[in-house]
Amino acid sequence: MNIEELITQATELEAKISDATGDARYDLHQKLHRTLENIRLHGGKVPAHLRNLDLELIDEEVEDQFDNMPI
């Protein structure tokens, strides 16, 4: 895939993530993260809104881990 196709794929994943919850949201985020890494590996620049979404989802997943910790 070329960089434009990868960015298109990432944008499509972004739309799916906005409607997803639970495990589906996590799985879509993993696909998004891999796609963004492929963009970087192919020498492309990841659009800021996709980079920000990836970081937000990482934060969300970290917080979810703490929500499930016993006290």
C-alpha positions, 0 to 999 in steps of 0.5 A: 500500500502507498501512503495515500491508501494507508491514510485513507484506511486510517481515516476509515478506521477513525470513523468506525472507532467513533461508533465502537465500544468495548472490545471492538473499539480496542481492536479497531484502535490496534488496527489504527495504531498499526496503520499509523506505524506503517505510514511512518515506516513508509516515510509518510507524515501522519495527519495530526488528527489521527495522531491525536486520536491514537494518543487519546485511545492509548490514554483511554486504555491505560485508564481502563486498566486502572479502573479494573484494579482491586483496592 
